[in-house]
Amino acid sequence: MSIREALTRHNIPPSFVIARQEGAIVTEDRPLTPETELQVVRPLDIRHFIEYETETERTDDPVYVDRRLTFDYDVDTIRMQRRELNAEQFVTHFETTVADTIDYYDMLPDDGYVFALSGGKDSISLFAAMQEQAERIDAGECLAVTLEGWGLEQENTYRYTKEITDEYGVDHVTIPKSEIESVFNLTARFDEVKDAVVADTDINGKTETMIFAQIQRRLLEVEAADHGYETLCFGLNKEDLLSEIVLTFTSGHLASSLPVRPAGAFEYVYPLAFLSKKETLLYVLNALSRYADQEETTPIEVGADTSHFYMKIVGDLCEKWPGIEYQLYPAYEEITRYMLSEITWGNCENCGSSIVEDGTTPHDPLCGACQIFLEKDVIEAG
């Protein structure tokens, strides 16, 4: 075992110590020996820091433990709250968390909204939870929209979109691939464009994900506008949103607030903001087992290597600070409030998508997806 591994195992950051062996300073990559000496350069009460006062609410046959750190700054204490949940309690926890989030942020208008229903675990779990809590949420009409032209539909997940909307009696629209070709003014069939993008070794995974996400968002916006709706509801979960916040503060990318985000003439809302990917799958397994047989996630849906990195950072952060999202979202909203004066909206000259500009960068006439399409000569140059 290395010195670094030993320190990490005991929750001591290696940057907080200097290691010596036989009197000489060594790196933490050296093997740990009985003669290793550690000089603390950042003194912390590690035991107090790790062994929080913990309050545990127990249950029989738990399937999940809801953990949250609470801070009392007046008396300078940190407490860990643990609540064990069995299957029935977990289903209630999931559904009420969705409803609480929608209520707190007043996400859904009375005049109706569009729900992005891919048929995957996140969208299926969110859709079902919202329907189960429909009386409490008391929102306007829901129009569930599935994009056929996503080009990645798998037998079960794609079929589930019709089954679950029929089950709950919700209007459902499937947008055909031909609509993508029309909205994005493609000069080739979408399947050909998709295959060319995926096969292009100069286009990395991050760009591929951006292109197909942009297609999905724009088609949903068009469908919403056709029905007179301005709110679009997406099934992005806690890790998805927190990784975007980390990206914002590490890249300087200008973005507006979460989990409610203005997007030009539309508003995007994310009711799964306080629920993790694990929780969405547990909800499917415990409440929606009939929709649990899902295919493997495709590489484009998984995202690029950098996305994996941010997800790992967020996972580590949530493990060390369970419940951080309850502090981070309002803080992020407050910080981005100061950015609003710098945010202006333009529209892609090809597909009409909303484009953010920051007041210093000249407005690009095309969104990222249409720029790629122009470079690949599958749209008419404007």
C-alpha positions in Angstrom: 0.0 0.0 0.0 1.3 3.4 -0.9 1.3 6.4 1.5 -1.3 8.1 -0.7 -3.6 5.0 -0.5 -3.3 4.9 3.3 -4.0 8.6 3.6 -7.0 8.4 1.3 -8.4 5.4 3.2 -8.3 7.5 6.4 -9.9 10.5 4.7 -6.8 12.6 4.9 -6.0 14.7 1.8 -2.4 13.9 0.7 -1.9 17.6 0.1 -2.3 18.2 3.9 0.9 16.2 4.9 4.6 16.0 4.1 5.9 12.4 4.1 9.4 11.4 5.2 11.3 8.1 5.2 14.7 7.8 6.9 14.6 11.5 7.4 14.3 12.3 3.7 11.2 13.9 2.1 9.4 11.5 -0.3 6.3 11.6 -2.5 3.1 9.9 -1.4 3.5 7.3 -4.1 6.2 5.5 -2.1 5.2 2.3 -0.2 4.0 2.9 3.3 6.5 1.5 5.9 6.6 1.4 9.7 9.3 4.1 9.5 7.2 6.5 7.5 6.7 9.9 9.2 4.0 12.3 8.4 4.2 16.0 9.1 0.7 17.7 9.1 0.8 21.0 7.3 -2.9 21.7 7.5 -4.1 20.6 10.9 -7.7 19.3 11.0 -9.6 17.5 13.6 -10.1 14.6 11.2 -12.0 12.4 13.6 -14.5 15.2 14.3 -14.7 16.0 10.7 -15.5 12.5 9.6 -17.5 11.1 12.5 -20.4 13.4 12.4 -23.2 13.3 15.0 -25.6 11.0 13.2 -29.4 10.7 13.5 -30.8 7.5 11.9 -34.4 6.6 11.2 -34.5 2.8 10.7 -36.9 0.5 8.9 -37.2 -3.2 8.1 -35.8 -4.4 4.7 -34.4 -1.1 3.5 -33.6 -0.7 -0.2 -32.2 2.8 0.1 -30.7 5.1 2.6 -31.4 8.9 2.2 -28.4 10.8 3.7 -28.1 14.5 4.2 -25.6 16.7 6.0 -27.2 19.6 7.9 -25.3 22.6 9.0 -26.1 24.8 12.1 -23.8 27.7 11.6 -25.0 29.4 14.9 -23.5 26.7 17.1 -20.9 25.5 14.5 -22.1 21.9 14.2 -22.6 19.4 11.3 -25.0 16.5 11.6 -25.7 13.6 9.4 -29.3 12.6 9.0 -29.9 9.0 7.7 -33.3 7.7 6.8 -33.6 4.0 5.8 -36.4 3.4 3.3 -38.1 0.1 2.4 -39.5 -0.4 -1.1 -42.9 1.2 -0.4 -41.3 4.1 1.5 -38.8 4.7 -1.3 -41.6 4.9 -3.9 -43.3 7.5 -1.8 -40.0 9.4 -1.2 -39.3 9.5 -5.0 -42.8 10.7 -6.0 -43.1 13.3 -3.2 -39.6 14.7 -4.0 -40.6 15.2 -7.6 -43.8 16.9 -6.5 -42.0 19.0 -3.9 -39.5 20.2 -6.5 -42.2 21.2 -9.0 -44.2 23.0 -6.2 -41.2 24.8 -4.8 -40.0 26.1 -8.1 -43.5 26.6 -9.6 -42.3 24.7 -12.6 -45.5 23.9 -14.5 -47.9 26.5 -15.8 -51.7 26.2 -15.9 -51.8 26.4 -19.7 -49.9 23.2 -20.3 -46.4 21.9 -21.1 -44.4 19.5 -23.2 -42.8 16.4 -21.6 -39.7 15.0 -23.3 -40.3 11.3 -23.2 -37.5 9.1 -24.6 -38.6 5.9 -22.9 -35.4 5.6 -20.9 -35.2 5.1 -17.2 -35.0 8.8 -16.2 -37.9 10.0 -18.4 -40.1 7.0 -17.6 -39.6 7.4 -13.9 -40.2 11.1 -13.9 -43.3 10.8 -16.2 -44.9 8.1 -13.9 -44.1 10.0 -10.7 -45.7 13.2 -12.1 -48.8 11.3 -13.2 -49.1 9.6 -9.8 -48.8 13.1 -8.2 -50.9 14.8 -10.8 -53.7 15.8 -8.3 -51.1 17.5 -6.0 -49.1 19.1 -8.9 -52.3 20.5 -10.4 -50.6 21.5 -13.7 -52.1 22.1 -17.1 -52.3 19.6 -19.9 -49.3 17.4 -20.5 -48.2 16.6 -24.1 -45.6 13.8 -24.1 -43.3 14.0 -27.1 -41.0 11.3 -28.4 -38.5 12.0 -31.2 -38.4 9.1 -33.7 -35.5 10.8 -35.5 -33.2 10.6 -32.5 -32.0 7.6 -34.4 -31.1 5.6 -31.4 -34.4 4.1 -30.4 -34.2 0.6 -29.0 -37.1 -1.8 -29.1 -38.2 -1.7 -25.5 -37.5 1.9 -24.5 -39.1 3.2 -27.7 -42.2 1.0 -27.2 -42.5 2.0 -23.6 -43.3 5.6 -24.6 -46.6 4.6 -26.1 -47.4 2.1 -23.5 -47.0 4.4 -20.5 -48.8 7.3 -22.1 -51.7 5.0 -22.9 -51.6 3.7 -19.3 -52.0 7.2 -17.9 -54.2 8.6 -20.6 -51.8 11.3 -21.6 -51.6 12.8 -25.2 -48.5 11.5 -27.0 -46.9 12.7 -30.2 -44.1 11.0 -32.0 -42.1 13.4 -34.2 -41.1 11.6 -37.4 -37.6 11.8 -38.8 -38.8 13.8 -41.8 -39.5 16.7 -39.4 -35.8 16.9 -38.5 -35.0 17.2 -42.2 -37.5 20.0 -42.5 -36.6 22.0 -39.4 -32.9 21.7 -40.0 -33.2 22.2 -43.8 -31.2 19.1 -44.5 -30.4 18.3 -48.0 -29.9 14.6 -47.2 -32.0 12.0 -45.3 -31.4 12.3 -41.5 -30.2 8.7 -41.2 -27.5 9.5 -43.7 -26.5 12.6 -41.8 -26.5 10.7 -38.5 -24.3 8.0 -39.9 -21.9 10.5 -41.4 -21.5 12.3 -38.1 -21.0 9.1 -36.1 -18.4 7.8 -38.6 -16.4 11.0 -38.7 -13.3 10.5 -36.6 -12.7 14.3 -36.4 -16.0 14.7 -34.5 -15.5 13.7 -30.8 -18.0 12.2 -28.5 -18.8 15.5 -26.8 -19.7 17.1 -30.2 -21.9 14.1 -31.2 -23.8 14.3 -28.0 -24.2 18.1 -28.5 -25.6 17.6 -32.0 -28.2 15.0 -31.1 -29.2 16.9 -27.9 -29.6 20.1 -30.0 -31.8 18.2 -32.5 -34.0 16.9 -29.7 -34.4 20.2 -27.9 -35.2 22.1 -31.1 -37.8 19.6 -32.3 -39.5 19.8 -28.9 -39.5 23.6 -29.0 -41.2 23.5 -32.4 -43.8 21.0 -31.2 -44.4 23.1 -28.0 -44.8 26.3 -30.1 -47.3 24.5 -32.4 -49.4 23.8 -29.3 -49.0 27.2 -27.7 -46.8 25.9 -24.9 -43.6 27.6 -23.5 -42.5 25.1 -20.9 -40.5 22.0 -21.7 -40.0 19.3 -19.0 -36.8 17.1 -19.2 -35.7 14.0 -17.2 -32.1 15.1 -16.5 -31.2 14.0 -13.0 -29.2 15.4 -10.1 -25.8 14.3 -11.5 -26.6 15.7 -14.9 -27.4 19.1 -13.5 -24.6 19.3 -10.9 -22.0 18.3 -13.5 -23.2 21.2 -15.6 -22.7 23.5 -12.7 -19.2 22.2 -12.1 -18.5 22.7 -15.8 -19.7 26.3 -15.6 -17.3 27.2 -12.8 -14.4 25.3 -14.4 -14.8 26.5 -18.0 -16.4 29.9 -17.6 -19.3 28.8 -19.8 -22.1 31.3 -19.4 -25.3 29.6 -18.4 -28.5 30.6 -16.6 -29.9 29.0 -13.5 -31.0 25.5 -12.6 -33.3 23.6 -12.1 -35.4 26.1 -14.0 -33.7 27.5 -17.0 -34.8 30.2 -19.4 -34.1 29.4 -23.1 -35.1 32.3 -25.3 -38.9 32.1 -25.7 -39.0 28.9 -23.7 -38.4 27.6 -20.2 -36.7 24.3 -19.5 -37.6 22.6 -16.2 -35.9 19.6 -14.5 -38.1 18.0 -11.7 -35.4 15.3 -11.1 -33.0 17.9 -9.8 -32.8 16.3 -6.3 -32.9 12.7 -7.4 -29.9 10.6 -8.6 -29.6 8.1 -11.5 -29.6 5.3 -8.9 -32.9 6.6 -7.4 -34.5 6.7 -10.8 -33.6 3.1 -11.5 -34.7 2.0 -8.0 -38.1 3.7 -8.7 -38.4 1.8 -12.0 -37.5 -1.5 -10.3 -39.9 -1.0 -7.3 -42.8 0.8 -8.9 -42.5 0.2 -12.7 -41.0 -3.2 -13.1 -43.0 -3.6 -16.3 -40.8 -1.0 -17.8 -37.5 -2.3 -16.3 -36.3 -4.4 -19.3 -34.2 -1.7 -21.0 -31.4 -2.1 -23.4 -27.8 -0.9 -22.8 -27.2 2.8 -23.1 -25.7 3.8 -26.4 -22.3 5.6 -26.6 -23.8 8.9 -27.7 -26.3 8.9 -24.8 -23.4 8.1 -22.4 -21.5 11.1 -23.6 -17.8 12.0 -24.0 -14.9 11.2 -21.8 -15.0 14.7 -20.3 -18.6 14.1 -19.3 -17.5 10.9 -17.5 -14.9 12.9 -15.6 -17.4 15.5 -14.4 -19.9 12.8 -13.4 -17.2 11.1 -11.3 -16.4 14.4 -9.6 -20.0 15.0 -8.8 -20.4 11.4 -7.5 -17.5 11.9 -5.2 -18.8 15.3 -4.1 -22.3 14.0 -3.3 -20.7 11.1 -1.3 -18.6 13.4 0.8 -21.4 16.0 1.1 -24.8 14.3 0.8 -27.5 16.9 0.2 -25.1 19.5 -1.3 -27.6 20.1 -4.1 -30.0 21.8 -1.5 -27.3 24.4 -1.0 -25.8 24.5 -4.5 -28.9 25.1 -6.6 -30.0 28.3 -4.7 -26.4 29.5 -4.6 -26.0 29.0 -8.3 -29.3 30.7 -9.0 -28.1 33.7 -7.0 -24.8 33.8 -8.7 -26.3 33.5 -12.2 -28.7 36.3 -11.4 -25.8 38.7 -11.7 -25.1 37.2 -15.2 -28.5 38.0 -16.6 -27.6 41.5 -17.6 -24.9 39.9 -19.9 -27.1 37.3 -21.4 -28.9 38.1 -24.7 -30.6 35.7 -26.9 -30.3 35.2 -30.7 -31.7 32.6 -33.0 -29.9 30.1 -35.3 -30.4 31.4 -38.8 -31.0 27.8 -40.0 -33.1 25.9 -37.5 -34.3 28.8 -35.3 -32.8 27.5 -32.0 -32.2 30.0 -29.2 -28.5 30.9 -28.9 -26.9 32.5 -25.9 -24.4 35.3 -26.4 -22.5 37.0 -23.5 -22.3 40.6 -24.7 -18.7 40.4 -25.6 -18.7 37.5 -28.1 -20.2 38.3 -31.5 -23.4 36.3 -32.2 -22.7 33.2 -34.3 -25.4 32.9 -37.0 -25.6 29.1 -36.5 -26.1 26.9 -33.5 -23.4 24.2 -32.9 -25.4 21.4 -34.6 -26.1 23.5 -37.7 -22.5 24.6 -37.9 -21.4 21.0 -38.2 -24.2 20.3 -40.8 -22.9 23.3 -42.8 -19.3 21.9 -42.7 -20.6 18.5 -43.8 -22.5 20.2 -46.6 -25.9 18.8 -45.7 -27.6 22.2 -45.4 -27.8 25.0 -47.8 -25.3 27.7 -47.0 -27.1 30.9 -46.0 
